[in-house]
Amino acid sequence: MLVREVLGFSLSEIQQYLELQAVIEQQKSDYHSTEDRAARRLKLIDISKILQDELTMIDNKLARMAQFKDELIEYENRVLNAIDRLEE
């Protein structure tokens, strides 16, 4: 597992995030530029979908971080066991 991918955002993830933010800003602008309730509802639905994409990206990152943490804990346990064996 690449540490850079786990602890930081990759360039593509940052790019995706920025693109999603730009789309949200456009949707917000469109929302405020109309009084049509149906159009506003559609804009809010679009924003909700984008936010779900962002949340999915974060959930995936958190899952990778949890896996990385588990790997570190396992490695630490092996090191501590080796230390104990050397002290016997």
Biopython code that builds the backbone (N, CA, C, O; Angstrom):
import numpy as np
from Bio.PDB.StructureBuilder import StructureBuilder

atoms = [
    (1, "MET", "N", (0.850, -1.174, 0.000)),
    (1, "MET", "CA", (0.000, 0.000, 0.000)),
    (1, "MET", "C", (0.895, 1.237, 0.000)),
    (1, "MET", "O", (1.837, 1.333, 0.787)),
    (2, "LEU", "N", (0.592, 2.175, -0.886)),
    (2, "LEU", "CA", (1.400, 3.381, -0.972)),
    (2, "LEU", "C", (0.971, 4.378, 0.097)),
    (2, "LEU", "O", (-0.202, 4.740, 0.197)),
    (3, "VAL", "N", (1.937, 4.810, 0.887)),
    (3, "VAL", "CA", (1.652, 5.728, 1.988)),
    (3, "VAL", "C", (1.052, 7.033, 1.456)),
    (3, "VAL", "O", (0.134, 7.588, 2.060)),
    (4, "ARG", "N", (1.567, 7.515, 0.339)),
    (4, "ARG", "CA", (1.075, 8.773, -0.219)),
    (4, "ARG", "C", (-0.417, 8.684, -0.533)),
    (4, "ARG", "O", (-1.155, 9.650, -0.335)),
    (5, "GLU", "N", (-0.852, 7.546, -1.013)),
    (5, "GLU", "CA", (-2.263, 7.370, -1.338)),
    (5, "GLU", "C", (-3.133, 7.284, -0.096)),
    (5, "GLU", "O", (-4.304, 7.662, -0.123)),
    (6, "VAL", "N", (-2.563, 6.790, 0.985)),
    (6, "VAL", "CA", (-3.341, 6.613, 2.204)),
    (6, "VAL", "C", (-3.403, 7.891, 3.017)),
    (6, "VAL", "O", (-4.484, 8.313, 3.428)),
    (7, "LEU", "N", (-2.278, 8.499, 3.249)),
    (7, "LEU", "CA", (-2.221, 9.645, 4.160)),
    (7, "LEU", "C", (-2.507, 10.974, 3.479)),
    (7, "LEU", "O", (-2.871, 11.943, 4.145)),
    (8, "GLY", "N", (-2.352, 11.031, 2.190)),
    (8, "GLY", "CA", (-2.636, 12.255, 1.465)),
    (8, "GLY", "C", (-3.564, 11.961, 0.320)),
    (8, "GLY", "O", (-3.889, 10.807, 0.041)),
    (9, "PHE", "N", (-3.981, 12.998, -0.329)),
    (9, "PHE", "CA", (-4.821, 12.827, -1.497)),
    (9, "PHE", "C", (-3.940, 12.786, -2.727)),
    (9, "PHE", "O", (-2.994, 13.564, -2.855)),
    (10, "SER", "N", (-4.254, 11.883, -3.619)),
    (10, "SER", "CA", (-3.516, 11.821, -4.873)),
    (10, "SER", "C", (-3.906, 13.020, -5.733)),
    (10, "SER", "O", (-4.911, 13.684, -5.480)),
    (11, "LEU", "N", (-3.109, 13.277, -6.732)),
    (11, "LEU", "CA", (-3.390, 14.387, -7.630)),
    (11, "LEU", "C", (-4.764, 14.220, -8.275)),
    (11, "LEU", "O", (-5.503, 15.195, -8.411)),
    (12, "SER", "N", (-5.108, 13.016, -8.668)),
    (12, "SER", "CA", (-6.419, 12.800, -9.295)),
    (12, "SER", "C", (-7.560, 13.021, -8.304)),
    (12, "SER", "O", (-8.620, 13.520, -8.683)),
    (13, "GLU", "N", (-7.352, 12.652, -7.035)),
    (13, "GLU", "CA", (-8.383, 12.902, -6.027)),
    (13, "GLU", "C", (-8.563, 14.392, -5.782)),
    (13, "GLU", "O", (-9.691, 14.862, -5.635)),
    (14, "ILE", "N", (-7.484, 15.128, -5.737)),
    (14, "ILE", "CA", (-7.572, 16.577, -5.555)),
    (14, "ILE", "C", (-8.279, 17.202, -6.750)),
    (14, "ILE", "O", (-9.129, 18.079, -6.597)),
    (15, "GLN", "N", (-7.916, 16.738, -7.942)),
    (15, "GLN", "CA", (-8.536, 17.249, -9.157)),
    (15, "GLN", "C", (-10.041, 16.949, -9.148)),
    (15, "GLN", "O", (-10.851, 17.816, -9.477)),
    (16, "GLN", "N", (-10.405, 15.738, -8.778)),
    (16, "GLN", "CA", (-11.816, 15.361, -8.710)),
    (16, "GLN", "C", (-12.551, 16.242, -7.709)),
    (16, "GLN", "O", (-13.653, 16.715, -7.987)),
    (17, "TYR", "N", (-11.952, 16.462, -6.556)),
    (17, "TYR", "CA", (-12.572, 17.293, -5.522)),
    (17, "TYR", "C", (-12.795, 18.713, -6.042)),
    (17, "TYR", "O", (-13.873, 19.279, -5.866)),
    (18, "LEU", "N", (-11.784, 19.279, -6.674)),
    (18, "LEU", "CA", (-11.905, 20.645, -7.185)),
    (18, "LEU", "C", (-12.972, 20.744, -8.270)),
    (18, "LEU", "O", (-13.716, 21.722, -8.331)),
    (19, "GLU", "N", (-13.041, 19.730, -9.121)),
    (19, "GLU", "CA", (-14.070, 19.713, -10.160)),
    (19, "GLU", "C", (-15.467, 19.634, -9.541)),
    (19, "GLU", "O", (-16.387, 20.321, -9.983)),
    (20, "LEU", "N", (-15.617, 18.798, -8.523)),
    (20, "LEU", "CA", (-16.907, 18.683, -7.858)),
    (20, "LEU", "C", (-17.297, 19.996, -7.185)),
    (20, "LEU", "O", (-18.459, 20.401, -7.222)),
    (21, "GLN", "N", (-16.327, 20.650, -6.575)),
    (21, "GLN", "CA", (-16.609, 21.930, -5.933)),
    (21, "GLN", "C", (-17.039, 22.978, -6.952)),
    (21, "GLN", "O", (-17.944, 23.769, -6.686)),
    (22, "ALA", "N", (-16.397, 22.987, -8.111)),
    (22, "ALA", "CA", (-16.766, 23.934, -9.171)),
    (22, "ALA", "C", (-18.191, 23.671, -9.652)),
    (22, "ALA", "O", (-18.952, 24.608, -9.894)),
    (23, "VAL", "N", (-18.545, 22.410, -9.789)),
    (23, "VAL", "CA", (-19.906, 22.065, -10.219)),
    (23, "VAL", "C", (-20.915, 22.490, -9.157)),
    (23, "VAL", "O", (-21.978, 23.014, -9.487)),
    (24, "ILE", "N", (-20.591, 22.271, -7.898)),
    (24, "ILE", "CA", (-21.492, 22.688, -6.815)),
    (24, "ILE", "C", (-21.696, 24.197, -6.850)),
    (24, "ILE", "O", (-22.825, 24.673, -6.726)),
    (25, "GLU", "N", (-20.621, 24.947, -7.017)),
    (25, "GLU", "CA", (-20.741, 26.408, -7.072)),
    (25, "GLU", "C", (-21.626, 26.841, -8.238)),
    (25, "GLU", "O", (-22.428, 27.765, -8.099)),
    (26, "GLN", "N", (-21.485, 26.181, -9.381)),
    (26, "GLN", "CA", (-22.323, 26.509, -10.535)),
    (26, "GLN", "C", (-23.783, 26.173, -10.242)),
    (26, "GLN", "O", (-24.683, 26.946, -10.572)),
    (27, "GLN", "N", (-24.010, 25.023, -9.624)),
    (27, "GLN", "CA", (-25.382, 24.624, -9.289)),
    (27, "GLN", "C", (-25.998, 25.610, -8.293)),
    (27, "GLN", "O", (-27.173, 25.959, -8.406)),
    (28, "LYS", "N", (-25.209, 26.053, -7.328)),
    (28, "LYS", "CA", (-25.707, 27.035, -6.355)),
    (28, "LYS", "C", (-26.065, 28.339, -7.043)),
    (28, "LYS", "O", (-27.093, 28.948, -6.746)),
    (29, "SER", "N", (-25.218, 28.759, -7.954)),
    (29, "SER", "CA", (-25.484, 29.989, -8.701)),
    (29, "SER", "C", (-26.762, 29.848, -9.520)),
    (29, "SER", "O", (-27.603, 30.747, -9.538)),
    (30, "ASP", "N", (-26.899, 28.710, -10.196)),
    (30, "ASP", "CA", (-28.103, 28.456, -10.980)),
    (30, "ASP", "C", (-29.344, 28.420, -10.088)),
    (30, "ASP", "O", (-30.405, 28.922, -10.459)),
    (31, "TYR", "N", (-29.194, 27.825, -8.917)),
    (31, "TYR", "CA", (-30.301, 27.737, -7.965)),
    (31, "TYR", "C", (-30.795, 29.134, -7.587)),
    (31, "TYR", "O", (-31.995, 29.409, -7.583)),
    (32, "HIS", "N", (-29.840, 30.006, -7.270)),
    (32, "HIS", "CA", (-30.206, 31.352, -6.823)),
    (32, "HIS", "C", (-30.673, 32.251, -7.966)),
    (32, "HIS", "O", (-31.272, 33.299, -7.723)),
    (33, "SER", "N", (-30.407, 31.855, -9.193)),
    (33, "SER", "CA", (-30.782, 32.703, -10.326)),
    (33, "SER", "C", (-32.191, 32.429, -10.840)),
    (33, "SER", "O", (-32.651, 33.088, -11.772)),
    (34, "THR", "N", (-32.871, 31.468, -10.243)),
    (34, "THR", "CA", (-34.234, 31.156, -10.688)),
    (34, "THR", "C", (-35.187, 31.129, -9.506)),
    (34, "THR", "O", (-34.807, 30.823, -8.376)),
    (35, "GLU", "N", (-36.417, 31.454, -9.800)),
    (35, "GLU", "CA", (-37.469, 31.360, -8.787)),
    (35, "GLU", "C", (-38.335, 30.118, -9.018)),
    (35, "GLU", "O", (-39.206, 29.802, -8.207)),
    (36, "ASP", "N", (-38.091, 29.421, -10.127)),
    (36, "ASP", "CA", (-38.859, 28.232, -10.474)),
    (36, "ASP", "C", (-38.570, 27.118, -9.471)),
    (36, "ASP", "O", (-37.434, 26.660, -9.343)),
    (37, "ARG", "N", (-39.613, 26.692, -8.766)),
    (37, "ARG", "CA", (-39.440, 25.697, -7.703)),
    (37, "ARG", "C", (-38.957, 24.355, -8.252)),
    (37, "ARG", "O", (-38.128, 23.693, -7.626)),
    (38, "ALA", "N", (-39.465, 23.952, -9.407)),
    (38, "ALA", "CA", (-39.050, 22.674, -9.990)),
    (38, "ALA", "C", (-37.576, 22.714, -10.381)),
    (38, "ALA", "O", (-36.847, 21.745, -10.167)),
    (39, "ALA", "N", (-37.137, 23.838, -10.956)),
    (39, "ALA", "CA", (-35.731, 23.988, -11.343)),
    (39, "ALA", "C", (-34.845, 24.002, -10.101)),
    (39, "ALA", "O", (-33.775, 23.395, -10.087)),
    (40, "ARG", "N", (-35.293, 24.691, -9.070)),
    (40, "ARG", "CA", (-34.525, 24.732, -7.818)),
    (40, "ARG", "C", (-34.406, 23.335, -7.208)),
    (40, "ARG", "O", (-33.347, 22.952, -6.710)),
    (41, "ARG", "N", (-35.501, 22.586, -7.252)),
    (41, "ARG", "CA", (-35.485, 21.222, -6.718)),
    (41, "ARG", "C", (-34.462, 20.374, -7.470)),
    (41, "ARG", "O", (-33.705, 19.624, -6.854)),
    (42, "LEU", "N", (-34.437, 20.490, -8.801)),
    (42, "LEU", "CA", (-33.479, 19.727, -9.601)),
    (42, "LEU", "C", (-32.041, 20.121, -9.272)),
    (42, "LEU", "O", (-31.159, 19.263, -9.215)),
    (43, "LYS", "N", (-31.804, 21.406, -9.058)),
    (43, "LYS", "CA", (-30.448, 21.858, -8.691)),
    (43, "LYS", "C", (-30.041, 21.254, -7.353)),
    (43, "LYS", "O", (-28.906, 20.806, -7.191)),
    (44, "LEU", "N", (-30.955, 21.241, -6.405)),
    (44, "LEU", "CA", (-30.642, 20.667, -5.092)),
    (44, "LEU", "C", (-30.388, 19.162, -5.197)),
    (44, "LEU", "O", (-29.520, 18.625, -4.509)),
    (45, "ILE", "N", (-31.141, 18.494, -6.051)),
    (45, "ILE", "CA", (-30.908, 17.061, -6.264)),
    (45, "ILE", "C", (-29.515, 16.854, -6.860)),
    (45, "ILE", "O", (-28.790, 15.946, -6.453)),
    (46, "ASP", "N", (-29.147, 17.699, -7.824)),
    (46, "ASP", "CA", (-27.808, 17.601, -8.423)),
    (46, "ASP", "C", (-26.716, 17.819, -7.375)),
    (46, "ASP", "O", (-25.726, 17.089, -7.341)),
    (47, "ILE", "N", (-26.901, 18.818, -6.529)),
    (47, "ILE", "CA", (-25.922, 19.102, -5.478)),
    (47, "ILE", "C", (-25.826, 17.911, -4.524)),
    (47, "ILE", "O", (-24.731, 17.528, -4.113)),
    (48, "SER", "N", (-26.962, 17.333, -4.177)),
    (48, "SER", "CA", (-26.966, 16.175, -3.284)),
    (48, "SER", "C", (-26.171, 15.016, -3.881)),
    (48, "SER", "O", (-25.409, 14.359, -3.172)),
    (49, "LYS", "N", (-26.340, 14.762, -5.165)),
    (49, "LYS", "CA", (-25.600, 13.686, -5.831)),
    (49, "LYS", "C", (-24.095, 13.954, -5.790)),
    (49, "LYS", "O", (-23.300, 13.043, -5.557)),
    (50, "ILE", "N", (-23.717, 15.197, -6.017)),
    (50, "ILE", "CA", (-22.293, 15.557, -5.986)),
    (50, "ILE", "C", (-21.733, 15.367, -4.581)),
    (50, "ILE", "O", (-20.630, 14.846, -4.410)),
    (51, "LEU", "N", (-22.490, 15.786, -3.586)),
    (51, "LEU", "CA", (-22.041, 15.620, -2.203)),
    (51, "LEU", "C", (-21.903, 14.138, -1.854)),
    (51, "LEU", "O", (-20.988, 13.760, -1.122)),
    (52, "GLN", "N", (-22.789, 13.309, -2.365)),
    (52, "GLN", "CA", (-22.671, 11.871, -2.137)),
    (52, "GLN", "C", (-21.383, 11.331, -2.763)),
    (52, "GLN", "O", (-20.729, 10.461, -2.187)),
    (53, "ASP", "N", (-21.017, 11.846, -3.942)),
    (53, "ASP", "CA", (-19.759, 11.440, -4.571)),
    (53, "ASP", "C", (-18.568, 11.813, -3.691)),
    (53, "ASP", "O", (-17.638, 11.024, -3.520)),
    (54, "GLU", "N", (-18.608, 13.029, -3.133)),
    (54, "GLU", "CA", (-17.523, 13.466, -2.259)),
    (54, "GLU", "C", (-17.466, 12.605, -1.002)),
    (54, "GLU", "O", (-16.383, 12.220, -0.562)),
    (55, "LEU", "N", (-18.619, 12.302, -0.427)),
    (55, "LEU", "CA", (-18.654, 11.471, 0.771)),
    (55, "LEU", "C", (-18.132, 10.066, 0.478)),
    (55, "LEU", "O", (-17.446, 9.471, 1.309)),
    (56, "THR", "N", (-18.449, 9.545, -0.679)),
    (56, "THR", "CA", (-17.941, 8.235, -1.074)),
    (56, "THR", "C", (-16.425, 8.265, -1.184)),
    (56, "THR", "O", (-15.746, 7.338, -0.742)),
    (57, "MET", "N", (-15.895, 9.335, -1.775)),
    (57, "MET", "CA", (-14.445, 9.473, -1.902)),
    (57, "MET", "C", (-13.791, 9.490, -0.513)),
    (57, "MET", "O", (-12.764, 8.845, -0.300)),
    (58, "ILE", "N", (-14.381, 10.218, 0.414)),
    (58, "ILE", "CA", (-13.837, 10.289, 1.774)),
    (58, "ILE", "C", (-13.966, 8.941, 2.483)),
    (58, "ILE", "O", (-13.042, 8.516, 3.176)),
    (59, "ASP", "N", (-15.107, 8.267, 2.313)),
    (59, "ASP", "CA", (-15.280, 6.943, 2.922)),
    (59, "ASP", "C", (-14.227, 5.967, 2.407)),
    (59, "ASP", "O", (-13.681, 5.175, 3.175)),
    (60, "ASN", "N", (-13.946, 6.023, 1.114)),
    (60, "ASN", "CA", (-12.912, 5.148, 0.542)),
    (60, "ASN", "C", (-11.549, 5.477, 1.136)),
    (60, "ASN", "O", (-10.772, 4.572, 1.441)),
    (61, "LYS", "N", (-11.252, 6.752, 1.302)),
    (61, "LYS", "CA", (-9.982, 7.173, 1.889)),
    (61, "LYS", "C", (-9.889, 6.675, 3.330)),
    (61, "LYS", "O", (-8.846, 6.173, 3.748)),
    (62, "LEU", "N", (-10.969, 6.811, 4.085)),
    (62, "LEU", "CA", (-10.968, 6.354, 5.478)),
    (62, "LEU", "C", (-10.787, 4.842, 5.571)),
    (62, "LEU", "O", (-10.109, 4.353, 6.475)),
    (63, "ALA", "N", (-11.382, 4.108, 4.654)),
    (63, "ALA", "CA", (-11.220, 2.649, 4.651)),
    (63, "ALA", "C", (-9.770, 2.277, 4.377)),
    (63, "ALA", "O", (-9.228, 1.372, 5.011)),
    (64, "ARG", "N", (-9.140, 2.977, 3.432)),
    (64, "ARG", "CA", (-7.728, 2.700, 3.148)),
    (64, "ARG", "C", (-6.855, 3.076, 4.346)),
    (64, "ARG", "O", (-5.884, 2.384, 4.653)),
    (65, "MET", "N", (-7.204, 4.175, 5.019)),
    (65, "MET", "CA", (-6.438, 4.569, 6.202)),
    (65, "MET", "C", (-6.593, 3.532, 7.318)),
    (65, "MET", "O", (-5.623, 3.213, 8.004)),
    (66, "ALA", "N", (-7.794, 3.011, 7.500)),
    (66, "ALA", "CA", (-8.019, 1.990, 8.529)),
    (66, "ALA", "C", (-7.217, 0.729, 8.213)),
    (66, "ALA", "O", (-6.652, 0.106, 9.112)),
    (67, "GLN", "N", (-7.171, 0.359, 6.954)),
    (67, "GLN", "CA", (-6.384, -0.809, 6.555)),
    (67, "GLN", "C", (-4.904, -0.560, 6.809)),
    (67, "GLN", "O", (-4.200, -1.443, 7.300)),
    (68, "PHE", "N", (-4.432, 0.630, 6.479)),
    (68, "PHE", "CA", (-3.040, 0.983, 6.706)),
    (68, "PHE", "C", (-2.728, 0.959, 8.202)),
    (68, "PHE", "O", (-1.669, 0.481, 8.609)),
    (69, "LYS", "N", (-3.645, 1.471, 9.017)),
    (69, "LYS", "CA", (-3.464, 1.451, 10.472)),
    (69, "LYS", "C", (-3.371, 0.015, 10.977)),
    (69, "LYS", "O", (-2.512, -0.301, 11.801)),
    (70, "ASP", "N", (-4.249, -0.851, 10.487)),
    (70, "ASP", "CA", (-4.215, -2.261, 10.896)),
    (70, "ASP", "C", (-2.876, -2.897, 10.542)),
    (70, "ASP", "O", (-2.319, -3.662, 11.329)),
    (71, "GLU", "N", (-2.364, -2.580, 9.362)),
    (71, "GLU", "CA", (-1.062, -3.115, 8.954)),
    (71, "GLU", "C", (0.047, -2.627, 9.886)),
    (71, "GLU", "O", (0.936, -3.400, 10.244)),
    (72, "LEU", "N", (0.005, -1.367, 10.277)),
    (72, "LEU", "CA", (1.014, -0.829, 11.191)),
    (72, "LEU", "C", (0.915, -1.480, 12.566)),
    (72, "LEU", "O", (1.934, -1.793, 13.182)),
    (73, "ILE", "N", (-0.298, -1.681, 13.043)),
    (73, "ILE", "CA", (-0.491, -2.336, 14.340)),
    (73, "ILE", "C", (0.050, -3.760, 14.290)),
    (73, "ILE", "O", (0.719, -4.203, 15.224)),
    (74, "GLU", "N", (-0.230, -4.467, 13.223)),
    (74, "GLU", "CA", (0.281, -5.832, 13.068)),
    (74, "GLU", "C", (1.809, -5.846, 13.053)),
    (74, "GLU", "O", (2.435, -6.702, 13.677)),
    (75, "TYR", "N", (2.395, -4.902, 12.344)),
    (75, "TYR", "CA", (3.857, -4.824, 12.277)),
    (75, "TYR", "C", (4.436, -4.478, 13.646)),
    (75, "TYR", "O", (5.447, -5.048, 14.056)),
    (76, "GLU", "N", (3.797, -3.544, 14.354)),
    (76, "GLU", "CA", (4.263, -3.180, 15.691)),
    (76, "GLU", "C", (4.198, -4.391, 16.622)),
    (76, "GLU", "O", (5.120, -4.616, 17.406)),
    (77, "ASN", "N", (3.138, -5.157, 16.544)),
    (77, "ASN", "CA", (3.012, -6.352, 17.387)),
    (77, "ASN", "C", (4.125, -7.357, 17.103)),
    (77, "ASN", "O", (4.672, -7.964, 18.023)),
    (78, "ARG", "N", (4.451, -7.525, 15.832)),
    (78, "ARG", "CA", (5.544, -8.436, 15.482)),
    (78, "ARG", "C", (6.867, -7.929, 16.039)),
    (78, "ARG", "O", (7.680, -8.715, 16.527)),
    (79, "VAL", "N", (7.087, -6.623, 15.969)),
    (79, "VAL", "CA", (8.321, -6.036, 16.502)),
    (79, "VAL", "C", (8.380, -6.230, 18.011)),
    (79, "VAL", "O", (9.416, -6.617, 18.551)),
    (80, "LEU", "N", (7.265, -5.960, 18.694)),
    (80, "LEU", "CA", (7.241, -6.128, 20.152)),
    (80, "LEU", "C", (7.463, -7.585, 20.541)),
    (80, "LEU", "O", (8.148, -7.868, 21.524)),
    (81, "ASN", "N", (6.893, -8.499, 19.784)),
    (81, "ASN", "CA", (7.123, -9.924, 20.052)),
    (81, "ASN", "C", (8.591, -10.291, 19.853)),
    (81, "ASN", "O", (9.148, -11.074, 20.622)),
    (82, "ALA", "N", (9.210, -9.730, 18.831)),
    (82, "ALA", "CA", (10.642, -9.997, 18.599)),
    (82, "ALA", "C", (11.478, -9.441, 19.740)),
    (82, "ALA", "O", (12.452, -10.065, 20.158)),
    (83, "ILE", "N", (11.107, -8.279, 20.245)),
    (83, "ILE", "CA", (11.829, -7.687, 21.383)),
    (83, "ILE", "C", (11.692, -8.605, 22.588)),
    (83, "ILE", "O", (12.678, -8.894, 23.267)),
    (84, "ASP", "N", (10.468, -9.067, 22.856)),
    (84, "ASP", "CA", (10.243, -9.977, 23.984)),
    (84, "ASP", "C", (11.073, -11.250, 23.855)),
    (84, "ASP", "O", (11.651, -11.713, 24.838)),
    (85, "ARG", "N", (11.137, -11.812, 22.668)),
    (85, "ARG", "CA", (11.899, -13.045, 22.468)),
    (85, "ARG", "C", (13.400, -12.801, 22.711)),
    (85, "ARG", "O", (14.095, -13.684, 23.214)),
    (86, "LEU", "N", (13.890, -11.626, 22.361)),
    (86, "LEU", "CA", (15.297, -11.311, 22.566)),
    (86, "LEU", "C", (15.622, -11.078, 24.032)),
    (86, "LEU", "O", (16.770, -11.235, 24.449)),
    (87, "GLU", "N", (14.620, -10.705, 24.810)),
    (87, "GLU", "CA", (14.833, -10.457, 26.236)),
    (87, "GLU", "C", (14.765, -11.738, 27.056)),
    (87, "GLU", "O", (15.128, -11.727, 28.232)),
    (88, "GLU", "N", (14.317, -12.828, 26.475)),
    (88, "GLU", "CA", (14.204, -14.099, 27.221)),
    (88, "GLU", "C", (15.542, -14.731, 27.445)),
    (88, "GLU", "O", (15.626, -15.798, 28.053)),
]
sb = StructureBuilder()
sb.init_structure("model")
sb.init_model(0)
sb.init_chain("A")
sb.init_seg("    ")
for serial, (resi, resn, name, xyz) in enumerate(atoms, 1):
    if name == "N":
        sb.init_residue(resn, " ", resi, " ")
    sb.init_atom(name, np.array(xyz, "f"), 0.0, 1.0, " ", f" {name:<3s}", serial, name[0])
structure = sb.get_structure()
